[in-house]
Amino acid sequence: MNNKILLRTLIAAMILAATGFTLLRAASVAPKGYVIAEITVTDPEAYKQYAAAVPPIAAKFSGRFLVRAGQTVAVEGEPPAGRIVVIEFDSFAAARSFEESAEYQAVAPLRRQAARSRLFLVEGVMQ
C-alpha cells in the first residue's frame, strides 16, 4: 500500500514539475521582432549593392527574410508605393540590435541613396 502511495506521489510531482517547467519556459520566451520596410527603388543598380549586403548582417542577429519584394495586392486602402520587406528576428531586442549595429549602419546609406523608404521595428505577439 505504501508503495502505491509513494508511486502516485512521485508521478504527481513529476507532472507538476513538467508543467511548471513549461510555464516558466513560456514566460521567458520573448516575442519575435520584425523589421518591416516599404521601399521604392530609384536606382536599381545601386540598390543591388544594398540588397546583397543586408542578408549576412541580418543573419548575425538571427534575422530571416519572410518577405522580400514579392507580389503585393492592395485589399483596402492605398497600395504600397514600392516593395515590401519583412525580416523576422528572435526578439524585438535583436531587431533593434540589427538596425543599430555598426555593420548595418555602414550599408544603410546605400539604401538611402538608391531608394525612398520607410522602416519600422515591430514587436510580435507572445506565442
FIVEX-961946 format. One record per residue: residue in one letter; z, x, y of N, C-alpha, C, O, CB in turn. Coordinates in steps of 0.1 Angstrom, whole numbers, plus 5000, padded with zeros to 4 digits. Each point is the difference from the previous one (the first is absolute). Glycine has a CB too. Layout:
N
aZXYZXYZXYZXYZXY/...
END
This chain:
127
m500050084988500049925012500050095013499349975009501949854978/n499750285013500050095011498750075002499650035012502850004985/n496950004993498750075001499049915007499250055008501350084971/k499549745018499149905006500349995015499150005008500749884970/i501550125026500349995014499650125007499550005011502549854983/l498250275000499650135006498550005001499550055011502550064979/l497349855000498550005001499549915011499150045008500850014968/r500749835025499649915011500350055014499249995009501249824975/t500750265017500450065012499150115004499650015012502849934984/l497250144995499150115002498649955004499450055010501850094974/i498349765010498749945003500149945014499050015008500549944967/a501549975028500249945013500050115011499449995011501849824979/a499550305008500150115009498650065002499750045011502750014983/m496949974995498650065002499149915008499250055008501150064970/i499849765019499149905008500450015015499150005008500749854971/l501550155024500450005014499650135006499650005012502449864983/a498150254998499650135006498550015002499650055011502350064977/a497349845003498649995002499649925012499150035008500650014967/t500949845026499849915011500450075013499249995010501149814975/g500850265016500550075012499050115004499750015012502749934982/f497250144996499050115003498749945006499550065009501650084972/t498449755013498849945005500249955014499150025009500349924968/l501750005026500349955014500150115010499550005011501649804979/l499650315006500250125009498650065002499750045012502650004980/r496949984998498750065002499149915009499350065009500950054968/a499849765021499249915009500550015014499249995009500449864972/a501750165021500550015014499650135007499950015012502049844981/s497950264999499750135005498550035002499750105006502449984984/v497049835005498650025002499649945013500149895003499550104972/a499850105034499649965013498749934999499250024991502050175019/p498549724999498749935001498950115003500350105006500849685001/k497850194988498850095003499750005015500449915007498750054970/g500250145027499650015014498550015000499450054991502750065017/y497349845003498550005001499550055014500749975010499349844973/v499050265016499250035013498849914999499250014991501650245011/i499149665008498849915001499350045012500550015011500749804977/a497550205011499150055011498849915001499449964990501450275008/e498849745014498749945003499250105008500450045011500649724990/i497950294994499350115005498549965003499349964991502350204997/t498049865024498649995003499450145003500350065010500149705000/v498850284981499450135000499050015011499049915000501550134976/t499550055033499050025011499250134997498950015006502649875010/d499050214976499250124997500250034985500950074996499450025027/p498849854969500150014985500150144995500850034991498049765008/e500550305006500050144995501350065003500650074991497049955013/a503049975008501350065003501149934992501050064996498150005027/y500749814975501149924992500150054986501049994994498549815021/k499450244979500050054986501050114998500650014990497049935008/q502650155012500950114999501549944999500850054992497650105022/y501949754994501349945000500249934987501050014993498949955032/a499149964970500149934988500250094988500749964990497949865020/a500950304990500150094989501450075001500650044990496950005010/a503049985012501350075002501249924996501050064996497950075022/v501149744984501249924999500549984986501250014998498049885022/p500050084970500549974986501050114995501049964995496949915001/p501850265005500950094994501450015008501050024994497050114998/i501949845021501250005008500849884996501250014998497750105021/a500549774980500749884996500750024986501149954998497349915016/a500950204977500550024986501350085001500849984991496850015000/k502550115018501250085001501249915003501250044997497550155011/f501149694998501149915004500049884991500649905004499250185020/s499649934964500049894990498949895004500049894994502450155001/g496749995014499149905005498849984990499550094994501149975029/r499149814976498949964991499149905008500649905005500850134974/f497449995022499149915007499849874991499650014989499250195022/l501549694995499849874994498749935005499349944993503250045005/v497250055015498849945006499550115009500750075007500149704993/r497850254998499450115008498649955004499050044994502450144994/a498549745022498849965006499149924990498750015001501450195013/g500449724978499249914991499649885008500149995012501150094968/q498249825013499549885006501149925006501149994994497050014990/t501749955028501049925007499449875004498949995006502350215002/v499549694989499549875004501149935008501249994995497449994984/a501149985033501049935009500149854995499049934999500550225021/v501749814976500249874995500549915012499649885001500950204975/e500449975032500449945012500150105011500450114998500949724989/g498550135025500150095012498850095001499049994992503550005006/e497750105011498950105003499950104988501150054995499249925030/p498550074971499950114990500550135006499950025012498249854976/p502350225004500350145005498750065006498949984995503050054988/a498350055027498950075006499350114992498850035001502349925021/g499750104969499550114991500550004986500349894995499550255026/r500449974973500450014987501649994999500750035010497350124984/i502549804995501449994998500450104989499350024990500749735016/v501150324997500650104990501449964998500849985010497650214998/v502049814980501449984996500450114991499450024989500549735013/i501250335001500550104992501549964997500849975008497750215002/e501849824977501349964995500850134997499550104995499649694995/f502250215015500950114997501249944993500349885000499050245021/d501549974973501249964992501049935008500849934995498850264990/s500449845029501049945008499550005015499050075003502950014982/f498749845023499750015015500250135005499350055009501349714993/a500550314994500350135005498950104996499750095008502849864990/a497050044990498950094996498749975008499350105004501749914973/a498749865027498949975008500250065014499050065006500649734981/r501650205018500350065013499950155000499550065009502049754996/s499050254984499950154999498650055000499650105006502649904981/f496949925005498650045000499449995014499450105005500449814972/e500549985030499449985014500550115009499250045009500649714987/e501450295003500650095010499950154995500350095008501349734999/s497850204981499950144995499150085009499049965006501549954971/a499850225022499250105008498550004994499150015007503050134998/e497849844981498750004994499249895005498850025003502250084977/y499649785020499249885005499750015015498949975004502149894978/q500050185025499850015015498950105003499449995011503049954993/a497450164988498950105002498649934998499150055007502550134986/v498349724999498749944997499849875008498849955001501150164976/a501149835028499949875007499150015012499349905002503050054991/p497650165014499050015011498649984996499149955007502550205004/l498149894976498649974995499749855000498949965004501350254982/r500849715010499849865000499849955014499249915003502150074975/r499650065030500049955014498750045007499649925009502950104992/q496950094996498750045006498849924994499049995007502050244998/a499149734982498949954993500149854998499149944994500750274995/a501349725016500249864998500949945010500850075006498749974970/r500549835025501049925007500849944989499549954990499150005030/s502850064981500849954989501349955004500550035011498450144975/r501749745005501349955002500750034986499549974990499949855027/l501850254984500750034988501449945000500649995011498150224987/f501849744991501349944999500750064988499450024990499849775020/l502150234991500950024989500749874997500649945009499750314997/v499749714981500549884996500950024988499750074991498349805018/e503250064991500950014989499649884990499949895005501950225009/g498149924974499849904990501249924996501050015007497250134984/v501749775000501149914995500750074988499450084993499449715016/m502450174990500850054988499449944987499649885000502550145014/q497750064976499549954988501149964990499749964989498350195014/
END
